[in-house]
């Protein structure tokens, strides 16, 4: 069965996370993705571990490079630069996250390439944009810090998110932009330059927190697990352990109060509306936890589920996969973490794990006529 992007050729000159995540999504959807890597070392993430798979492969690298083919090229060598040019000349999409301007010395920048291939969609990913921030290193942790995410995460000290979330979000934004450019090219016949940077993605992705500042001048601070605009919407301690209660409207709050055997509390002015509950967040939490101490978390969870109250335990990764499996979501398929995308006619594919470095070089060079020399 062909994928939705069958027939699309992607030249992937990106490495680490944001770019490879975007190109993996394209590969999952059926595009042919040629991952161009430096000889010997390859993508940095090939060495990132532990953990490693049983055969010694970095699970980090595996997580973002399935369904791709690996071509090794040394861009400092003339014959490999020619191969790169020939590959890109046939490609629909090129993705790169070199240092801003870093590909100009090889003649692989957008103005040069688009002159001979005006259908090329060229996606450039950077940390802080192509302007004054062009020389700043674009690592996720730095952007979480400099972009403000750490200032609103944690309780006693600024805390990073437990995964490189900004890179993932940037990869998603890059993929959306590429799909939009492919659609527009169907009408105009022309490609275009796409520029995505981690800082701008983070600022946009902090949605309500960013809008609170941009539109209202509010500078948020760390609130731990609490929500700045909703209550009760945080972690609560039961008799044996904590659980999450995530009440999003007045009706759910009334259901929560009934489940806690405190129905009258929902009618009190200080708790009758969300805004009032936010204003009285601390005392509301004390009241709720005084009741939660009567039972264990699992007992309360069962009561809340029966009452239609959004609540749940704090699972570790193993427990979260078990939950997804119990719900029929098949979180691991074909020996890989499943894509969350489900298409009824052109489903995503799991055709191959992440490639061995350079394993497909000869095949690609011959197939695309990139002049593979005799050895």
C-alpha positions as CSV (number, residue, x, y, z in Angstrom):
1,X,0.0,0.0,0.0
2,X,1.4,3.4,-1.0
3,X,1.7,6.2,1.5
4,X,0.2,9.7,1.2
5,X,3.5,11.1,0.1
6,X,4.5,8.3,-2.3
7,X,6.7,9.8,-5.1
8,X,8.1,12.6,-3.0
9,X,11.9,12.6,-2.7
10,X,13.4,14.2,0.4
11,X,17.1,15.1,0.7
12,X,17.7,15.1,4.4
13,X,20.9,17.0,5.4
14,X,19.7,17.5,9.0
15,X,21.0,15.9,12.1
16,X,20.3,15.5,15.8
17,X,16.5,15.9,16.5
18,X,14.4,18.7,15.0
19,X,15.2,18.1,11.3
20,X,15.4,14.3,11.6
21,X,12.0,14.2,13.4
22,X,10.4,16.2,10.6
23,X,11.9,14.0,7.9
24,X,10.8,10.8,9.7
25,X,7.3,12.1,9.7
26,X,7.5,12.6,5.9
27,X,9.0,9.1,5.6
28,X,6.3,7.6,7.7
29,X,3.8,9.2,5.3
30,X,5.4,7.5,2.3
31,X,8.1,9.9,1.1
32,X,11.5,8.5,0.1
33,X,14.0,10.1,2.5
34,X,17.7,10.0,1.8
35,X,19.6,10.8,5.0
36,X,22.9,12.4,4.1
37,X,25.5,11.8,6.8
38,X,29.2,12.5,7.2
39,X,31.4,9.4,6.7
40,X,32.6,7.4,9.8
41,X,30.7,9.4,12.5
42,X,27.4,10.0,10.9
43,X,24.6,11.8,12.8
44,X,25.7,12.9,16.3
45,X,22.9,11.0,17.8
46,X,24.3,7.6,16.7
47,X,26.6,8.0,19.7
48,X,24.1,9.2,22.2
49,X,23.5,6.7,24.8
50,X,22.8,4.7,26.9
51,X,20.3,3.3,26.3
52,X,21.2,1.2,23.3
53,X,19.4,-1.6,21.5
54,X,20.6,-5.2,21.8
55,X,22.8,-4.7,18.7
56,X,24.4,-1.6,20.2
57,X,22.4,1.0,18.2
58,X,21.5,4.2,20.0
59,X,17.8,4.2,20.9
60,X,17.8,8.0,20.5
61,X,18.9,7.7,16.9
62,X,16.4,4.9,16.3
63,X,13.6,7.0,17.6
64,X,13.8,9.6,14.8
65,X,15.3,7.9,11.8
66,X,13.1,5.0,10.8
67,X,12.0,4.5,7.2
68,X,15.1,6.4,5.8
69,X,18.1,5.4,3.7
70,X,21.6,6.5,4.7
71,X,24.0,8.0,2.2
72,X,27.4,9.1,3.4
73,X,29.0,12.2,1.7
74,X,32.0,14.3,2.6
75,X,31.1,17.7,1.5
76,X,34.7,18.8,1.7
77,X,35.4,16.5,-1.3
78,X,34.5,17.7,-4.8
79,X,33.1,14.5,-6.0
80,X,30.8,14.2,-3.0
81,X,29.6,17.8,-3.5
82,X,28.7,16.9,-7.0
83,X,26.7,13.9,-5.8
84,X,24.9,16.2,-3.3
85,X,24.1,18.6,-6.1
86,X,22.7,15.8,-8.3
87,X,20.7,14.4,-5.4
88,X,19.1,17.8,-4.6
89,X,18.4,18.5,-8.3
90,X,16.1,15.5,-8.3
91,X,14.6,16.1,-4.9
92,X,11.2,17.7,-4.1
93,X,12.3,18.7,-0.6
94,X,15.6,19.5,1.1
95,X,15.9,19.8,4.9
96,X,19.0,21.1,6.6
97,X,20.0,22.4,10.0
98,X,23.6,23.4,9.4
99,X,24.8,26.6,11.1
100,X,23.1,29.5,9.3
101,X,24.9,30.1,6.1
102,X,27.0,27.0,6.6
103,X,26.1,25.4,3.3
104,X,26.9,28.4,1.2
105,X,30.6,27.4,1.0
106,X,29.5,24.1,-0.7
107,X,27.1,25.8,-3.1
108,X,24.2,24.0,-1.4
109,X,22.3,27.2,-0.2
110,X,18.8,28.0,-1.4
111,X,19.6,30.8,-3.9
112,X,22.2,28.6,-5.7
113,X,20.1,25.4,-5.7
114,X,16.8,27.0,-6.6
115,X,18.3,28.7,-9.6
116,X,18.6,25.2,-11.3
117,X,15.6,23.6,-9.6
118,X,12.8,26.1,-9.1
119,X,10.5,23.4,-7.8
120,X,12.7,22.7,-4.8
121,X,11.2,23.2,-1.3
122,X,14.2,24.1,0.9
123,X,13.6,23.9,4.7
124,X,16.2,25.5,6.8
125,X,16.0,24.9,10.6
126,X,18.0,27.1,13.0
127,X,18.2,27.8,16.7
128,X,17.6,31.6,16.7
129,X,16.8,32.6,13.2
130,X,18.9,33.8,10.2
131,X,19.3,37.3,11.5
132,X,21.2,38.7,14.5
133,X,20.9,35.3,16.2
134,X,22.5,33.3,13.4
135,X,25.7,32.5,15.3
136,X,23.9,31.3,18.5
137,X,24.1,27.5,19.0
138,X,20.7,26.0,18.7
139,X,20.5,23.3,21.4
140,X,17.1,22.5,22.9
141,X,18.2,23.0,26.5
142,X,19.6,26.5,25.7
143,X,16.3,27.5,24.0
144,X,14.2,26.1,26.9
145,X,16.3,28.4,29.1
146,X,16.6,31.5,26.9
147,X,13.1,31.2,25.5
148,X,11.4,31.3,28.9
149,X,10.1,27.8,29.2
150,X,12.3,26.9,32.2
151,X,11.1,30.1,33.9
152,X,7.6,28.7,34.1
153,X,8.5,25.1,34.7
154,X,9.4,23.7,38.2
155,X,8.7,24.8,41.7
156,X,11.8,25.8,43.6
157,X,14.2,26.3,40.7
158,X,13.8,26.6,36.9
159,X,13.4,23.1,35.4
160,X,13.7,21.8,31.9
161,X,11.0,19.6,30.3
162,X,12.0,15.9,30.5
163,X,12.4,15.6,26.7
164,X,13.8,17.9,24.1
165,X,10.3,19.3,23.5
166,X,11.4,22.4,21.6
167,X,13.2,20.3,19.0
168,X,10.1,18.0,18.6
169,X,7.8,21.0,18.2
170,X,10.1,22.5,15.7
171,X,10.2,19.3,13.7
172,X,6.4,19.3,13.7
173,X,6.2,22.9,12.5
174,X,8.8,22.2,9.8
175,X,6.8,19.2,8.6
176,X,3.6,21.3,8.5
177,X,5.3,24.0,6.5
178,X,6.7,21.4,4.1
179,X,3.3,19.9,3.5
180,X,1.8,23.3,2.9
181,X,4.6,24.2,0.4
182,X,4.0,20.9,-1.4
183,X,0.3,21.7,-1.7
184,X,1.0,25.2,-3.0
185,X,3.5,23.9,-5.5
186,X,0.8,21.8,-7.0
187,X,-0.9,25.1,-8.0
188,X,2.1,27.3,-8.8
189,X,4.7,24.8,-9.9
190,X,7.2,26.5,-7.8
191,X,9.1,25.6,-4.6
192,X,10.1,28.0,-1.9
193,X,12.3,28.6,1.1
194,X,11.1,27.6,4.5
195,X,12.8,29.0,7.6
196,X,11.9,27.7,11.0
197,X,13.8,28.4,14.2
198,X,13.6,26.9,17.7
199,X,13.1,30.2,19.6
200,X,10.1,31.3,17.5
201,X,8.5,27.9,17.7
202,X,8.9,27.9,21.5
203,X,7.4,31.3,21.9
204,X,4.4,30.3,19.7
205,X,4.1,27.0,21.4
206,X,3.8,28.5,24.9
207,X,0.3,29.6,23.6
208,X,-1.6,31.0,26.6
209,X,1.5,31.9,28.5
210,X,2.9,33.8,25.6
211,X,-0.4,35.4,24.8
212,X,-0.8,36.5,28.4
213,X,2.4,38.6,27.9
214,X,1.9,39.7,24.3
215,X,-1.8,40.7,24.8
216,X,-2.0,41.5,28.5
217,X,1.6,42.3,29.7
218,X,1.6,39.4,32.2
219,X,4.9,37.8,32.9
220,X,4.2,34.3,34.3
221,X,6.3,32.6,36.9
222,X,6.8,29.0,38.1
223,X,3.7,27.4,39.5
224,X,4.8,23.8,39.7
225,X,2.0,21.6,38.6
226,X,-0.7,24.2,39.0
227,X,-2.3,26.0,36.0
228,X,-2.3,29.8,35.8
229,X,-5.9,30.1,34.6
230,X,-7.7,26.9,35.7
231,X,-8.5,25.4,39.2
232,X,-8.5,22.7,40.4
233,X,-6.0,21.6,37.8
234,X,-2.9,20.2,39.3
235,X,-1.4,17.4,41.5
236,X,-3.2,16.4,44.7
237,X,-1.9,14.1,47.5
238,X,-4.1,11.2,48.4
239,X,-3.5,8.9,51.4
240,X,-0.8,6.8,49.7
241,X,0.4,8.8,46.7
242,X,-0.5,11.7,44.4
243,X,-2.8,11.9,41.5
244,X,-3.9,14.5,39.0
245,X,-7.2,16.3,38.9
246,X,-7.8,18.4,35.8
247,X,-11.2,20.1,36.1
248,X,-11.9,22.3,33.1
249,X,-15.4,23.7,33.7
250,X,-18.0,24.4,36.4
251,X,-20.0,21.2,35.7
252,X,-16.9,19.1,36.2
253,X,-16.2,20.9,39.4
254,X,-19.7,20.1,40.7
255,X,-19.1,16.4,39.8
256,X,-15.8,16.5,41.7
257,X,-17.5,18.0,44.8
258,X,-20.2,15.3,44.7
259,X,-17.5,12.5,44.4
260,X,-15.8,14.0,47.4
261,X,-19.1,14.2,49.3
262,X,-18.8,18.0,49.4
263,X,-21.7,19.1,47.0
264,X,-22.4,22.3,48.9
265,X,-18.9,23.6,48.3
266,X,-19.6,24.0,44.6
267,X,-22.3,26.6,45.4
268,X,-20.1,28.8,47.5
269,X,-19.2,32.1,45.8
270,X,-15.5,31.6,46.3
271,X,-15.7,28.3,44.3
272,X,-18.7,28.7,42.1
273,X,-16.8,29.9,39.0
274,X,-13.4,29.1,37.6
275,X,-12.1,32.7,38.1
276,X,-13.1,32.5,41.7
277,X,-11.5,29.1,42.1
278,X,-8.3,30.4,40.7
279,X,-8.4,33.3,43.1
280,X,-8.9,30.9,46.0
281,X,-6.7,28.1,44.7
282,X,-4.6,27.5,47.8
283,X,-7.6,27.1,50.2
284,X,-9.4,25.0,47.6
285,X,-6.4,22.6,47.4
286,X,-6.3,22.3,51.1
287,X,-10.0,21.3,51.3
288,X,-9.7,18.8,48.5
289,X,-6.6,17.2,49.9
290,X,-8.1,16.9,53.4
291,X,-10.7,14.6,51.8
292,X,-8.3,12.8,49.6
293,X,-6.3,11.7,52.6
294,X,-9.2,9.4,53.6
295,X,-8.5,7.0,50.7
296,X,-5.8,5.7,48.5
297,X,-5.2,7.2,45.0
298,X,-6.6,4.2,43.1
299,X,-9.8,4.3,45.1
300,X,-10.3,8.0,44.4
301,X,-9.4,7.4,40.8
302,X,-12.2,4.8,40.4
303,X,-14.7,7.2,42.1
304,X,-13.7,10.1,39.8
305,X,-13.9,8.0,36.6
306,X,-17.4,6.9,37.6
307,X,-18.4,10.5,38.3
308,X,-17.0,11.8,35.0
309,X,-14.2,13.8,36.7
310,X,-11.0,14.2,34.7
311,X,-8.4,12.6,37.0
312,X,-5.6,10.0,36.8
313,X,-2.5,8.6,38.3
314,X,1.1,9.7,37.5
315,X,2.4,6.9,35.5
316,X,6.0,6.1,34.6
317,X,6.9,5.3,31.0
318,X,6.3,1.6,31.4
319,X,2.9,2.2,33.0
320,X,1.9,4.7,30.3
321,X,2.7,2.2,27.5
322,X,0.7,-0.4,29.4
323,X,-2.2,2.0,29.6
324,X,-2.1,2.7,25.9
325,X,-2.0,-1.0,25.1
326,X,-5.0,-1.6,27.4
327,X,-6.9,1.0,25.4
328,X,-6.2,-0.7,22.2
329,X,-3.8,2.0,20.9
330,X,-1.0,-0.4,20.1
331,X,1.8,2.0,21.1
332,X,4.5,-0.4,19.9
333,X,4.1,-1.8,16.4
334,X,6.5,-3.5,14.0
335,X,9.1,-3.3,16.8
336,X,8.9,0.5,16.9
337,X,7.1,3.2,18.8
338,X,3.9,3.7,16.8
339,X,3.2,6.9,14.9
340,X,0.2,8.8,16.4
341,X,-1.1,9.5,12.9
342,X,-3.9,7.3,11.6
343,X,-5.0,7.6,7.9
344,X,-7.9,5.4,6.7
345,X,-6.7,4.9,3.1
346,X,-3.0,5.7,3.1
347,X,-1.7,4.6,6.6
348,X,1.8,5.4,7.8
349,X,4.4,2.8,7.1
350,X,6.9,1.0,9.2
351,X,9.1,-0.2,6.4
352,X,12.5,-0.2,8.1
353,X,14.3,0.7,11.3
354,X,16.8,3.5,11.3
355,X,19.6,2.7,8.7
356,X,23.1,1.6,9.4
357,X,25.5,4.4,8.5
358,X,26.1,4.5,4.8
359,X,24.3,1.2,4.2
360,X,22.4,2.5,1.2
361,X,25.1,4.6,-0.4
362,X,25.9,2.4,-3.4
363,X,22.2,1.7,-4.0
364,X,21.3,5.4,-3.9
365,X,24.2,6.5,-6.0
366,X,23.5,4.0,-8.7
367,X,19.7,4.4,-8.6
368,X,19.8,8.2,-8.8
369,X,22.8,8.2,-11.2
370,X,25.1,10.1,-8.8
371,X,28.2,8.7,-10.5
372,X,29.4,6.1,-8.0
373,X,33.1,5.6,-8.8
374,X,34.6,2.1,-9.4
375,X,36.3,0.7,-6.3
